[in-house]
């Protein structure tokens, strides 16, 4: 009997609600018609609508689904509940009312006509920042790319460039000529580290002005204005590059260039084996010939033993070491590898016909009968991708000369002669016409003008002696007695490849002639 009474009461409530809604609908229709004929009703209708809306909420509440913002007079979603609650007066506003003195303890009336600015001033909580997690921009270098173009290379906060709206403006300020106003240009931003950045990502900014700047020997300054895209901070002013009067030389940007080939190295770090570095340096100085130059970046790996190997080549003018040990302050990918290959690209882009990018445990190889010039020029490309030959860092051919012990007379690529022949992902390094590239990667440039070619066949390739450059002891850890069969080692098939070993005497003779008494014994 009790259930029947409850059902009857529920039905009565529902009928009352339906009747109320029907009546409200009729009222709205009548007033809409009235409004079309009587202008004065336009003032009455909103009042009635507001009253009716209140009746609907009173008649049919829906707890938890919506709240009403009394100032906006419109529903506020539950997701904005915290924002809605901020309109409630804070506890500090009640401080003048106390029970002890008999004062009224009810909340003060707050006028709905207050502005948003008044609300923020009255109820806004302060958020106090401390410290800096990542800088807006860390400047490494800026370089001319011609009469009106410049490139700036640096690091920036990765979250900012992934989730924010940062940007750069470029300004050229002539020297000492007040009548010649500065020139502005929008900077083009590139992120060439393929998303590998950590706290910091690499940023390359290209500035191209609509006319030549600084070409009349007046000198000037390139200023970069970096901003984070928000409305709360001002742009940072970066004095990127300064040229003294008479410094600009247009001939530097046109052929012939000083070298045929330039090597841009990845950062050197850790404990590098000086024997491996000696072999790598001698081989590539021989392969690339006298018209070549090597740029190495010291990220903490160039110690006194390594300098003994490199100093003779430095004295010959073949090698330059860029000290970038400060990079450890900025957490980027792999000792900021992408940063330094981009710095090298832009700093030395007018130094050579071709610029190579590969590591110091990798050896470029040109097939017998081929010449480096003819191979690189034959494809008409801006960039050539060079395929890998993966050599075991442990397997050696057993003979009487290399049984045990580290012997500097037997070089690493002389005794590591077993190539992994397992079908695997095609790894590559590359050589590029630097004038055609706007940024550099580790394995290729993705921002360049012209075509990229992956040569067929074996005209040019590279041998990869993985994990040998930092290995301190004897490389030969397993010996193979035969070289005419496939050998399985650690789950992979290997075959004998003596191509590099066959060049060893020519390379050693070249080193003796080039360095003389400076040759490491």
For each residue, the residues with C-beta under 8 A, 3 or more apart:
1: 4 5
2: 5 6
3: 6 7
4: 1 7 8
5: 1 2 8 9
6: 2 3 9 10
7: 3 4 10 11
8: 4 5 11 12
9: 5 6 12 13
10: 6 7 13 14
11: 7 8 14 15
12: 8 9 15 16
13: 9 10 16 17
14: 10 11 17 18
15: 11 12 18 19
16: 12 13 19 20 59
17: 13 14 20 21 59 60
18: 14 15 21 22
19: 15 16 22 23
20: 16 17 23 24 55 59
21: 17 18 24 25 56
22: 18 19 25 26
23: 19 20 26 27
24: 20 21 27 28 52 55 56
25: 21 22 28 29
26: 22 23 29 30
27: 23 24 30 31 48 52
28: 24 25 31 32 49 52
29: 25 26 32 33
30: 26 27 33 34
31: 27 28 34 35 41 44 45 48
32: 28 29 35 36 45
33: 29 30 36 37
34: 30 31 37 38 41
35: 31 32 38 41 42 45
36: 32 33
37: 33 34
38: 34 35 41
39: 42
40: 43 44
41: 31 34 35 38 44 45
42: 35 39 45 46
43: 40 46 47
44: 31 40 41 47 48
45: 31 32 35 41 42 48 49
46: 42 43 49 50
47: 43 44 50 51
48: 27 31 44 45 51 52
49: 28 45 46 52 53
50: 46 47 53 54 73
51: 47 48 54 55
52: 24 27 28 48 49 55 56
53: 49 50 56 57
54: 50 51 57 58
55: 20 24 51 52 58 59
56: 21 24 52 53 59 60
57: 53 54 60 61 68
58: 54 55 61
59: 16 17 20 55 56
60: 17 56 57
61: 57 58
62: 65 66
63:
64: 78
65: 62 78
66: 62 75 76 77 78
67: 75 76 78 81 84
68: 57 73 74 75 76
69: 72 73 74 75 76 84 87
70: 73 87 112
71: 87 112
72: 69 76
73: 50 68 69 70
74: 68 69
75: 66 67 68 69
76: 66 67 68 69 72 80 81 83 84
77: 66 80
78: 64 65 66 67 81
79:
80: 76 77 83 84
81: 67 76 78 84 85
82: 85 86
83: 76 80 86
84: 67 69 76 80 81 87
85: 81 82 88
86: 82 83 123
87: 69 70 71 84 119 123
88: 85
89: 93 94 107 108 110 123
90: 93 123
91: 94 95
92: 95
93: 89 90 107 108 122
94: 89 91 97 105 107 108
95: 91 92
96: 103
97: 94 103 104 105 106
98: 101 103 105
99: 102 103 105
100:
101: 98
102: 99
103: 96 97 98 99
104: 97
105: 94 97 98 99
106: 97
107: 89 93 94 110
108: 89 93 94
109:
110: 89 107 114
111: 114
112: 70 71
113:
114: 110 111 118 119 122
115: 118 119
116: 119 120
117: 120 121
118: 114 115 121 122
119: 87 114 115 116 122 123 124
120: 116 117 123 124
121: 117 118 124
122: 93 114 118 119
123: 86 87 89 90 119 120
124: 119 120 121
125:
126:
127:
128:
129:
130:
131:
132: 135
133: 157 199
134: 156 157 158 159 160 199 200
135: 132 138 155 156 157
136: 156 157 160 166 226 227 228 236
137: 154 155 156 203 224 226 236 238
138: 135 154 155 156 200 330
139: 142 152 154 224 238 240
140: 153 154 155 339 343
141: 152 153 154 343 346 347
142: 139 150 151 152 153 222 224 240 241
143: 150 151 152 153 241 346 347 349
144: 149 150 241 248 253
145: 149 150 151 206 253 346 349
146: 149 253
147: 212 213 215 250 253
148: 208 209 210 211 212 213
149: 144 145 146 206 207 208 209
150: 142 143 144 145 170 206 207 222 240 241
151: 142 143 145 204 205 206 207 346 438
152: 139 141 142 143 168 187 204 205 207 222 224 238 240 241
153: 140 141 142 143 202 203 204 339 342 343 346
154: 137 138 139 140 141 202 203 205 339
155: 135 137 138 140 200 201 202 203 330 332 336 339
156: 134 135 136 137 138 160 161 166 200 201 203 226
157: 133 134 135 136 160 161 199 200 201
158: 134 161 162 197 198 199 200 201
159: 134 162 163 164
160: 134 136 156 157 163 164 166 228 229
161: 156 157 158 164 166 189 191 201 203
162: 158 159 201
163: 159 160
164: 159 160 161 228 229 230
165: 228 229 230
166: 136 156 160 161 189 226 227 228 229
167: 186 187 189 226 227 229
168: 152 186 187 189 205 207 224 225 226 227
169: 184 185 186 187 224 225 227 235
170: 150 184 185 186 187 205 207 209 222 223 224 225
171: 182 183 184 185 222 223 224 225
172: 182 183 185 209 213 214 220 221 222 223
173: 182 220 221 223
174: 177 180 182 213 214 218 219 220
175: 218 219 220 221 243 244 245
176: 218 219 245
177: 174 180 218
178:
179:
180: 174 177 218
181:
182: 171 172 173 174
183: 171 172 209 210 211 213
184: 169 170 171
185: 169 170 171 172 207 208 209 210
186: 167 168 169 170
187: 152 167 168 169 170 205 206 207 224
188: 205 206 207 208
189: 161 166 167 168 203 204 205
190: 203 204 205 206 438 439 447
191: 161 195 197 201 202 203 204
192: 202 204 338 342 439 440 441 445 446 447
193: 196 197 201 202 332 333 338 441
194: 338 441 446
195: 191
196: 193 333 334 338
197: 158 191 193 200 201 202 332 333 338
198: 158 331 332 333
199: 133 134 157 158 330 331 332
200: 134 138 155 156 157 158 197 330 331 332 336
201: 155 156 157 158 161 162 191 193 197 332
202: 153 154 155 191 192 193 197 332 336 338 339 342
203: 137 153 154 155 156 161 189 190 191
204: 151 152 153 189 190 191 192 342 346 438 439
205: 151 152 154 168 170 187 188 189 190 224
206: 145 149 150 151 187 188 190 438
207: 149 150 151 152 168 170 185 187 188 222 224
208: 148 149 185 188
209: 148 149 170 172 183 185 212 213
210: 148 183 185
211: 148 183
212: 147 148 209 215
213: 147 148 172 174 183 209 220
214: 172 174 218 219 220 243 248
215: 147 212 248 250
216:
217: 245 246 248
218: 174 175 176 177 180 214 245
219: 174 175 176 214 242 243 244 245 246 247 248
220: 172 173 174 175 213 214 242 243
221: 172 173 175 239 241 242 243
222: 142 150 152 170 171 172 207 240 241 242
223: 170 171 172 173 237 238 239 240
224: 137 139 142 152 168 169 170 171 187 205 207 237 238 240
225: 168 169 170 171 235 236 237 238
226: 136 137 156 166 167 168 235 236 238
227: 136 166 167 168 169 233 234 235 236
228: 136 160 164 165 166 233
229: 160 164 165 166 167
230: 164 165 233
231:
232:
233: 227 228 230
234: 227
235: 169 225 226 227
236: 136 137 225 226 227
237: 223 224 225
238: 137 139 152 223 224 225 226
239: 221 223 242
240: 139 142 150 152 222 223 224
241: 142 143 144 150 152 221 222
242: 219 220 221 222 239
243: 175 214 219 220 221 247 248
244: 175 219 247
245: 175 176 217 218 219
246: 217 219
247: 219 243 244
248: 144 214 215 217 219 243
249: 252
250: 147 215 253 254
251: 254
252: 249 350
253: 144 145 146 147 250 350
254: 250 251
255: 353
256:
257: 350 351 352 353
258: 293 351 352
259: 262 291 292 293 351 352 353
260: 288 289 291 292 352 353 354 372 373
261: 288 289 291 292 293 352 353 354 355 356 372
262: 259 292 293 294 295 348 351 352 354 355 356 434
263: 284 288 292 293 294 295 355 356
264: 295 341 344 345 348 355 356 357 440
265: 268 294 295 296 297 340 344 359 360
266: 297 337 340 341 357 359 360 442
267: 297 298 299 301 324 327 334 335 336 337 340
268: 265 272 296 297 298 299 300 301 302 306 360
269: 299 300 301 335
270: 300 301 470
271: 301 303 470 472
272: 268 276 277 301 302 303 306 360 469 470
273: 276 277 468 469 470 471 472
274: 277 278 305 306 308 309 520
275: 278 279 406 408 411 412
276: 272 273 279 280 360 361 412 468 469 471
277: 272 273 274 280 281 306 309 310 360 469
278: 274 275 281 282 309 520
279: 275 276 282 283 411 412 413
280: 276 277 283 284 360 361 363 469
281: 277 278 284 285 294 309 310 313 319
282: 278 279 285 286 507 508 510 511 514
283: 279 280 286 287 363 413 503 507
284: 263 280 281 287 288 292 294 363 364
285: 281 282 288 292 294 313 318 510 511 514
286: 282 283 289 506 507 510 511
287: 283 284 364 366 372
288: 260 261 263 284 285 291 292 372
289: 260 261 286 292 372
290:
291: 259 260 261 288
292: 259 260 261 262 263 284 285 288 289 318 352
293: 258 259 261 262 263 318 319 320 348 351 352
294: 262 263 265 281 284 285 313 318 319 320
295: 262 263 264 265 319 320 322 344 348
296: 265 268 302 310 319 320 321 322
297: 265 266 267 268 321 322 324 340 344
298: 267 268 301 302 321 322 323 324 325
299: 267 268 269 324 325 327 328 335 336 340
300: 268 269 270 325 328 335
301: 267 268 269 270 271 272 298 306
302: 268 272 296 298 306 307 310 321
303: 271 272 306 307
304: 307 308
305: 274 308 309
306: 268 272 274 277 301 302 303 309 310
307: 302 303 304 310 311
308: 274 304 305 311 520
309: 274 277 278 281 305 306 312 520
310: 277 281 296 302 306 307 313 314 319 321
311: 307 308 314 315 518
312: 309 315 316 515 518 519
313: 281 285 294 310 316 318 319 515
314: 310 311 317 318 319 320 321
315: 311 312 518
316: 312 313 319 514 515
317: 314
318: 285 292 293 294 313 314
319: 281 293 294 295 296 310 313 314 316
320: 293 294 295 296 314
321: 296 297 298 302 310 314
322: 295 296 297 298 340 343 344
323: 298
324: 267 297 298 299 327 336 340
325: 298 299 300 328
326: 329
327: 267 299 324 330 332 335 336 339 340
328: 299 300 325 335
329: 326
330: 138 155 199 200 327 336
331: 198 199 200
332: 155 193 197 198 199 200 201 202 327 335 336 337 338 339
333: 193 196 197 198 336 337 338
334: 196 267 337 338
335: 267 269 299 300 327 328 332
336: 155 200 202 267 299 324 327 330 332 333 339 340
337: 266 267 332 333 334 340 341 442
338: 192 193 194 196 197 202 332 333 334 341 342 440 441 442
339: 140 153 154 155 202 327 332 336 342 343
340: 265 266 267 297 299 322 324 327 336 337 343 344
341: 264 266 337 338 344 345 357 440 441 442
342: 153 192 202 204 338 339 345 346 439 440
343: 140 141 153 322 339 340 346 347
344: 264 265 295 297 322 340 341 347 348 355 440
345: 264 341 342 348 349 355 432 434 437 439 440 445
346: 141 143 145 151 153 204 342 343 349
347: 141 143 343 344
348: 262 264 293 295 344 345 351 352 355 434
349: 143 145 345 346 355 434 435 437
350: 252 253 257 434 435
351: 257 258 259 262 293 348
352: 257 258 259 260 261 262 292 293 348 355 434
353: 255 257 259 260 261 433
354: 260 261 262 376 431 432 433 434
355: 261 262 263 264 344 345 348 349 352 431 432 433 434
356: 261 262 263 264 364 429 430 431
357: 264 266 341 429 430 431 432 440 441 442
358: 362 364 386 429 430 462
359: 265 266 362 429 469
360: 265 266 268 272 276 277 280 469
361: 276 280 464 465 466 467 468 469
362: 358 359 388 429 462 463 464 465
363: 280 283 284 413 462 463 465 500
364: 284 287 356 358 386 460 461 462
365: 389 460 461 462 463 499 500
366: 287 370 371 372 375 459 460
367: 370 457 458 459 460
368:
369:
370: 366 367 374 375 459 460
371: 366 374 375
372: 260 261 287 288 289 366 375 376
373: 260 376 377
374: 370 371 377 378
375: 366 370 371 372 378 455 459 460
376: 354 372 373 379 384 431 460
377: 373 374 380
378: 374 375
379: 376 384 453 455
380: 377 451
381: 384 450 451 452 453
382: 432 433 436 437 448 449 450 451 452
383: 430 431 432 433 436 437 444 445 448 450 451 452 453
384: 376 379 381 430 431 432 452 453 454 455 460
385: 428 429 430 444 452 453 454 455
386: 358 364 428 429 430 431 455 460 461 462
387: 426 427 428 454 455 461 462
388: 362 426 427 428 429 461 462 463 464
389: 365 419 461 462 463 464 497
390: 419 420 424 427 464 466
391: 413 416 417 418 419 420 463 464 465 466 497
392: 395 416 418 419 420 489 494
393: 416 465 466 467 468 471 475
394: 475 476 477 478 489
395: 392 416 417 418 476 478 479 480 487 489 494
396: 402 415 416 417 418 475 476 478 479 480
397: 402 415 417 418 479 480 483 496
398: 402 403 479 480 481
399: 402 403
400: 403
401: 407 410
402: 396 397 398 399 407 410 415 476
403: 398 399 400 479
404: 474 476
405: 474
406: 275 473 474
407: 401 402 410
408: 275 411 520 521
409:
410: 401 402 407 414 415
411: 275 279 408 414 415 504 508
412: 275 276 279 415 416 465 468 475
413: 279 283 363 391 416 463 465 500 501 504
414: 410 411 500 501 504
415: 396 397 402 410 411 412 475 476 501
416: 391 392 393 395 396 412 413 465 468 475 476
417: 391 395 396 397 483 496 497 498 500 501
418: 391 392 395 396 397 480 487 489 494 495 496 497
419: 389 390 391 392 494 495 496 497
420: 390 391 392 424 492 493 494
421: 486 493 494 495
422: 492 493
423:
424: 390 420 427
425:
426: 387 388
427: 387 388 390 424 443 464
428: 385 386 387 388 443 444 454
429: 356 357 358 359 362 385 386 388 443 462
430: 356 357 358 383 384 385 386 443 444 445
431: 354 355 356 357 376 383 384 386
432: 345 354 355 357 382 383 384 436 437 440 445 448
433: 353 354 355 382 383 436 437 450
434: 262 345 348 349 350 352 354 355 437
435: 349 350
436: 382 383 432 433 448 449 450
437: 345 349 382 383 432 433 434 440 445 447 448 449
438: 151 190 204 206 445 447 448
439: 190 192 204 342 345 445 446 447
440: 192 264 338 341 342 344 345 357 432 437 445
441: 192 193 194 338 341 357 444 445 446
442: 266 337 338 341 357
443: 427 428 429 430
444: 383 385 428 430 441 452
445: 192 345 383 430 432 437 438 439 440 441 448
446: 192 194 439 441
447: 190 192 437 438 439
448: 382 383 432 436 437 438 445 452
449: 382 436 437
450: 381 382 383 433 436
451: 380 381 382 383
452: 381 382 383 384 385 444 448
453: 379 381 383 384 385
454: 384 385 387 428
455: 375 379 384 385 386 387 459 460
456:
457: 367
458: 367 461
459: 366 367 370 375 455
460: 364 365 366 367 370 375 376 384 386 455
461: 364 365 386 387 388 389 458
462: 358 362 363 364 365 386 387 388 389 429
463: 362 363 365 388 389 391 413 499 500
464: 361 362 388 389 390 391 427
465: 361 362 363 391 393 412 413 416 468 469
466: 361 390 391 393
467: 361 393 470 471
468: 273 276 361 393 412 416 465 471 475
469: 272 273 276 277 280 359 360 361 465
470: 270 271 272 273 467
471: 273 276 393 467 468 475
472: 271 273
473: 406
474: 404 405 406 477
475: 393 394 396 412 415 416 468 471
476: 394 395 396 402 404 415 416 479
477: 394 474
478: 394 395 396 489
479: 395 396 397 398 403 476
480: 395 396 397 398 418 483 487 496
481: 398
482: 485 487
483: 397 417 480 496 498
484: 496
485: 482
486: 421 493 494 495
487: 395 418 480 482 493 494 495
488: 491 492 493 494
489: 392 394 395 418 478 492 494
490:
491: 488
492: 420 422 488 489
493: 420 421 422 486 487 488
494: 392 395 418 419 420 421 486 487 488 489
495: 418 419 421 486 487
496: 397 417 418 419 480 483 484
497: 389 391 417 418 419 500
498: 417 483 501 502
499: 365 463 502 503
500: 363 365 413 414 417 463 497 503 504
501: 413 414 415 417 498 504
502: 498 499
503: 283 499 500 506 507
504: 411 413 414 500 501 507 508
505: 508 509
506: 286 503 509 510
507: 282 283 286 503 504 510 511
508: 282 411 504 505 511 512
509: 505 506 512 513
510: 282 285 286 506 507 513 514
511: 282 285 286 507 508 514 515 519
512: 508 509 515 516 519
513: 509 510 516
514: 282 285 316 510 511
515: 312 313 316 511 512 518 519
516: 512 513 519
517:
518: 311 312 315 515
519: 312 511 512 515 516
520: 274 278 308 309 408
521: 408
